[in-house]
Amino acid sequence: MKDATGGAPSDWVAVVLLALGQTFFAGAIVVGRLVHVDMPPVGLMFWRAVVAFLVLMPFIVGRWRREWPLLRAHWKIVLGLGLTQAALGQVPVFLGLHTTTAVNAGLITATQPALIMLLAVVWLRERIGPRQAVGLIAAFAGTIAIVVRGDIAALARLEFSIGDLWVQIGIASWAAYAILVRSMPRTVSPLVIFQSMTLSSAAVLIPLYAVEVWVFDAHLRFDAATVFTVLYFAVLASVLALWFLAVGIRVLGPSRSGMFNYLMPVITVALAAAILGETLERFHLVGFAFITGGVVLATRKPA
């Protein structure tokens, strides 16, 4: 994307694109909650992967052919990306939306940066300082506040929303995806990585899709609502959102563009209130304050 003069996008264009990308991601949670009764999660995510692959391929077919040897050499990583992004990521999140609210799910997504740091410590043996440790604990405490609806005694009674736990499992898997994607060679373009991950997502979802249909008798009806939902997830919340984020990162840099991640929970809450009529409770505010403060503390680089 270029500005009116034919050059690189200006900062304000990058800001708009980054905000739109986060809005599309937030909208996916709200749409997922809106259609949860009628659309089984695995079928929805399978067709989202198929359509996204078909939509993007004409634009990157040349790159795909040139970089195919690298993808084939790193097929285990590509398969892992599909597993962590779709089967263990998207499916649990949208399964959780069957029994939790979009507000809860949106706020829980704010824990992803802290989880990425935690997995980097465990998986990559990165060192963590006292400030990062306090931030991780604060973010975890915020999640607990949301899961137990502000009633800490619910932990002792084991009374909490299973949907919130499913969402947290999905967000943890997305954090693992963010760690795993670092193992891909730098010479492979982000769009090709996304395309290969989308293809592997469809592959790993096939057996789950079969179980969903034949064991649980959960069928995805191909009507107008299904087509709209699949197109939203595949085009807006996948291909366009990824492109907008890539442009924003290129213009503003990783640090400045990374701050836009904090918009997603806020936008999710706003959309859930406007479209679904969900309300923001006091425990939401407390949990979000702990999560955001903890993430900022854990991820902020020292001066």
C-alpha positions as CSV (number, residue, x, y, z in Angstrom):
1,M,0.0,0.0,0.0
2,K,1.3,3.5,-1.0
3,D,0.2,7.0,-0.2
4,A,-1.2,9.5,-2.7
5,T,2.3,10.5,-3.8
6,G,3.2,6.9,-4.7
7,G,5.7,6.5,-1.9
8,A,5.6,4.5,1.3
9,P,2.6,4.9,3.6
10,S,2.7,7.8,6.0
11,D,2.6,7.3,9.8
12,W,-1.1,8.1,10.1
13,V,-2.0,5.6,7.4
14,A,0.0,3.0,9.3
15,V,-1.8,3.9,12.5
16,V,-5.2,3.5,10.8
17,L,-4.2,0.1,9.3
18,L,-3.0,-1.2,12.7
19,A,-6.2,0.0,14.4
20,L,-8.2,-1.7,11.6
21,G,-6.2,-4.9,12.0
22,Q,-6.9,-5.1,15.7
23,T,-10.6,-4.2,15.1
24,F,-10.9,-7.2,12.7
25,F,-9.3,-9.5,15.3
26,A,-11.6,-8.2,18.0
27,G,-14.6,-8.6,15.7
28,A,-13.7,-12.2,15.2
29,I,-14.3,-12.9,18.9
30,V,-17.7,-11.0,18.8
31,V,-18.8,-12.8,15.6
32,G,-17.7,-16.1,17.1
33,R,-19.9,-15.5,20.2
34,L,-22.7,-14.3,18.0
35,V,-22.8,-17.5,15.9
36,H,-21.7,-20.0,18.5
37,V,-25.1,-21.8,18.6
38,D,-25.3,-22.4,14.9
39,M,-21.6,-23.0,13.8
40,P,-19.4,-25.8,15.2
41,P,-15.9,-24.4,16.0
42,V,-13.9,-27.0,14.1
43,G,-15.9,-26.8,10.9
44,L,-15.8,-23.0,11.0
45,M,-12.0,-22.9,11.5
46,F,-11.4,-25.5,8.8
47,W,-13.3,-23.6,6.1
48,R,-11.7,-20.4,7.3
49,A,-8.3,-21.9,6.6
50,V,-9.3,-23.2,3.2
51,V,-10.8,-19.9,2.1
52,A,-7.9,-17.8,3.4
53,F,-5.5,-20.1,1.5
54,L,-7.4,-19.8,-1.7
55,V,-7.8,-16.0,-1.4
56,L,-4.2,-15.3,-0.7
57,M,-2.5,-17.7,-3.1
58,P,-3.0,-15.7,-6.3
59,F,-1.1,-12.8,-4.7
60,I,1.9,-14.8,-3.6
61,V,2.1,-17.7,-6.0
62,G,5.5,-16.6,-7.3
63,R,7.0,-16.3,-3.8
64,W,5.4,-19.6,-2.8
65,R,7.2,-21.4,-5.6
66,R,10.6,-19.8,-4.9
67,E,10.4,-20.5,-1.2
68,W,8.8,-23.9,-1.4
69,P,12.2,-25.8,-0.9
70,L,12.6,-24.0,2.5
71,L,9.1,-24.8,3.5
72,R,9.6,-28.4,2.6
73,A,12.9,-28.5,4.5
74,H,11.2,-27.1,7.6
75,W,7.9,-29.1,7.3
76,K,7.9,-30.0,11.0
77,I,7.9,-26.4,12.0
78,V,5.1,-25.6,9.5
79,L,3.0,-28.5,10.9
80,G,3.6,-27.2,14.4
81,L,2.5,-23.7,13.3
82,G,-0.8,-25.1,12.0
83,L,-1.3,-27.2,15.2
84,T,-0.6,-24.3,17.6
85,Q,-2.5,-21.7,15.6
86,A,-5.6,-23.7,14.7
87,A,-6.2,-27.1,16.4
88,L,-4.9,-25.9,19.9
89,G,-5.5,-22.2,19.3
90,Q,-8.5,-21.2,17.3
91,V,-10.7,-24.2,18.1
92,P,-10.4,-23.9,22.0
93,V,-11.1,-20.1,21.8
94,F,-14.2,-20.5,19.8
95,L,-15.3,-23.6,21.7
96,G,-14.9,-21.4,24.8
97,L,-17.2,-18.8,23.3
98,H,-20.0,-21.3,23.6
99,T,-20.0,-20.8,27.4
100,T,-18.3,-17.5,28.1
101,T,-18.9,-14.0,27.0
102,A,-17.0,-12.0,24.3
103,V,-16.0,-9.5,27.0
104,N,-14.3,-12.2,29.0
105,A,-12.6,-13.7,26.0
106,G,-11.4,-10.3,24.8
107,L,-9.9,-9.5,28.1
108,I,-8.2,-12.8,28.4
109,T,-6.5,-12.3,25.1
110,A,-4.5,-9.5,26.8
111,T,-2.4,-12.2,28.5
112,Q,-0.8,-13.3,25.3
113,P,2.3,-11.0,25.5
114,A,3.0,-12.2,29.1
115,L,2.6,-15.9,28.1
116,I,5.0,-15.4,25.2
117,M,7.6,-14.1,27.6
118,L,6.9,-17.0,30.0
119,L,7.3,-19.6,27.2
120,A,10.5,-17.9,26.0
121,V,11.9,-18.4,29.5
122,V,10.8,-22.1,29.6
123,W,11.4,-23.0,25.9
124,L,14.2,-20.7,24.8
125,R,15.9,-20.5,28.2
126,E,15.7,-16.7,28.1
127,R,16.5,-15.0,31.4
128,I,13.8,-13.1,33.3
129,G,14.4,-10.4,35.9
130,P,12.4,-9.5,39.0
131,R,10.4,-6.8,37.1
132,Q,9.3,-9.3,34.5
133,A,8.4,-11.9,37.2
134,V,6.2,-9.4,39.0
135,G,4.5,-8.5,35.7
136,L,3.8,-12.2,34.9
137,I,2.3,-12.7,38.3
138,A,0.1,-9.6,38.0
139,A,-1.1,-10.7,34.5
140,F,-1.9,-14.2,35.9
141,A,-3.8,-12.7,38.9
142,G,-5.8,-10.5,36.5
143,T,-6.8,-13.6,34.5
144,I,-7.9,-15.4,37.7
145,A,-10.0,-12.4,38.7
146,I,-11.9,-12.7,35.3
147,V,-12.2,-16.5,35.4
148,V,-13.7,-16.6,38.9
149,R,-15.9,-13.5,38.2
150,G,-14.2,-11.6,41.1
151,D,-15.0,-14.3,43.7
152,I,-11.7,-15.8,44.8
153,A,-13.5,-18.3,47.0
154,A,-14.7,-19.9,43.8
155,L,-11.3,-21.4,43.3
156,A,-11.7,-23.4,46.5
157,R,-15.2,-24.5,45.4
158,L,-13.9,-25.2,41.8
159,E,-16.7,-23.0,40.5
160,F,-15.6,-21.1,37.4
161,S,-16.4,-20.8,33.7
162,I,-15.1,-23.7,31.6
163,G,-15.4,-21.4,28.6
164,D,-12.8,-19.0,30.1
165,L,-10.4,-21.9,30.6
166,W,-10.9,-23.0,27.0
167,V,-10.1,-19.4,25.8
168,Q,-7.0,-19.3,28.0
169,I,-5.8,-22.6,26.5
170,G,-6.2,-21.2,23.1
171,I,-4.3,-18.0,23.9
172,A,-1.5,-20.0,25.5
173,S,-1.3,-22.0,22.2
174,W,-1.1,-18.8,20.2
175,A,1.8,-17.7,22.5
176,A,3.5,-21.0,21.6
177,Y,2.9,-20.3,17.9
178,A,4.6,-16.9,18.4
179,I,7.7,-18.7,19.9
180,L,7.7,-21.4,17.2
181,V,7.5,-19.0,14.3
182,R,10.9,-17.7,15.3
183,S,12.4,-21.0,14.2
184,M,11.5,-20.3,10.6
185,P,14.3,-19.0,8.4
186,R,14.4,-15.3,8.1
187,T,14.5,-15.6,4.3
188,V,10.9,-16.9,4.2
189,S,8.5,-14.0,3.8
190,P,5.8,-13.5,6.4
191,L,3.0,-14.0,3.9
192,V,4.5,-17.3,2.8
193,I,4.8,-18.4,6.4
194,F,1.1,-17.4,6.9
195,Q,0.1,-19.3,3.8
196,S,2.0,-22.4,4.8
197,M,0.6,-22.3,8.3
198,T,-3.0,-21.9,6.9
199,L,-2.4,-25.0,4.7
200,S,-1.1,-27.0,7.6
201,S,-4.0,-25.7,9.8
202,A,-6.5,-27.2,7.3
203,A,-4.6,-30.5,7.4
204,V,-4.5,-30.9,11.1
205,L,-8.1,-29.9,11.4
206,I,-9.4,-32.6,9.1
207,P,-9.5,-35.4,11.7
208,L,-11.0,-33.1,14.3
209,Y,-13.6,-32.0,11.7
210,A,-14.4,-35.7,11.0
211,V,-14.9,-36.3,14.8
212,E,-17.1,-33.2,15.1
213,V,-19.4,-34.3,12.3
214,W,-19.5,-38.1,12.7
215,V,-19.2,-38.4,16.5
216,F,-20.9,-35.3,17.8
217,D,-23.2,-34.9,14.8
218,A,-22.3,-31.2,14.6
219,H,-22.8,-30.1,11.0
220,L,-21.9,-26.7,9.5
221,R,-24.9,-25.5,7.4
222,F,-23.8,-23.7,4.2
223,D,-26.3,-20.8,4.2
224,A,-25.9,-17.0,3.9
225,A,-24.9,-16.6,7.5
226,T,-22.2,-19.3,7.3
227,V,-20.8,-17.8,4.1
228,F,-20.6,-14.3,5.7
229,T,-19.0,-15.7,8.8
230,V,-16.4,-17.8,7.0
231,L,-15.5,-14.8,4.7
232,Y,-15.1,-12.5,7.7
233,F,-12.7,-14.9,9.4
234,A,-10.8,-15.8,6.3
235,V,-10.6,-12.4,4.5
236,L,-11.0,-9.7,7.2
237,A,-9.7,-11.4,10.3
238,S,-6.9,-13.3,8.5
239,V,-5.6,-12.0,5.2
240,L,-6.4,-8.3,5.5
241,A,-5.6,-8.1,9.2
242,L,-2.2,-9.7,8.6
243,W,-1.5,-7.4,5.7
244,F,-2.4,-4.3,7.7
245,L,-0.2,-5.4,10.6
246,A,2.7,-6.1,8.3
247,V,2.4,-2.6,6.7
248,G,2.1,-1.0,10.1
249,I,5.2,-2.8,11.5
250,R,7.2,-1.8,8.4
251,V,6.3,1.8,8.8
252,L,6.3,2.3,12.6
253,G,8.6,-0.5,13.7
254,P,8.0,-3.4,16.0
255,S,8.0,-1.5,19.3
256,R,5.6,1.3,18.3
257,S,3.3,-1.0,16.4
258,G,3.3,-3.6,19.2
259,M,1.5,-1.1,21.5
260,F,-1.6,-1.5,19.2
261,N,-2.0,-5.0,20.6
262,Y,-3.5,-3.4,23.7
263,L,-6.4,-2.0,21.6
264,M,-7.8,-5.5,20.9
265,P,-9.3,-6.1,24.4
266,V,-10.8,-2.6,24.5
267,I,-12.3,-2.9,21.1
268,T,-13.7,-6.3,21.9
269,V,-15.4,-5.0,25.0
270,A,-16.9,-2.1,23.0
271,L,-18.1,-4.3,20.2
272,A,-19.5,-6.9,22.6
273,A,-21.5,-4.1,24.4
274,A,-22.8,-2.6,21.2
275,I,-23.6,-5.7,19.2
276,L,-24.2,-8.4,21.9
277,G,-25.5,-6.2,24.7
278,E,-22.9,-7.6,27.1
279,T,-21.9,-5.5,30.1
280,L,-18.6,-4.6,31.7
281,E,-18.5,-5.6,35.4
282,R,-16.3,-4.4,38.2
283,F,-14.2,-7.6,38.2
284,H,-13.6,-7.1,34.4
285,L,-12.0,-3.7,35.2
286,V,-9.9,-5.1,38.1
287,G,-8.8,-8.1,36.0
288,F,-8.0,-6.0,33.0
289,A,-6.0,-3.5,35.1
290,F,-3.9,-6.3,36.5
291,I,-3.4,-7.9,33.1
292,T,-2.5,-4.7,31.3
293,G,-0.2,-3.5,34.1
294,G,1.5,-6.8,34.3
295,V,2.0,-7.1,30.6
296,V,3.4,-3.6,30.3
297,L,5.7,-4.3,33.3
298,A,6.9,-7.6,31.9
299,T,7.5,-6.5,28.3
300,R,8.8,-3.0,28.7
301,K,12.4,-2.6,28.0
302,P,14.5,-0.8,30.6
303,A,15.6,2.7,29.7
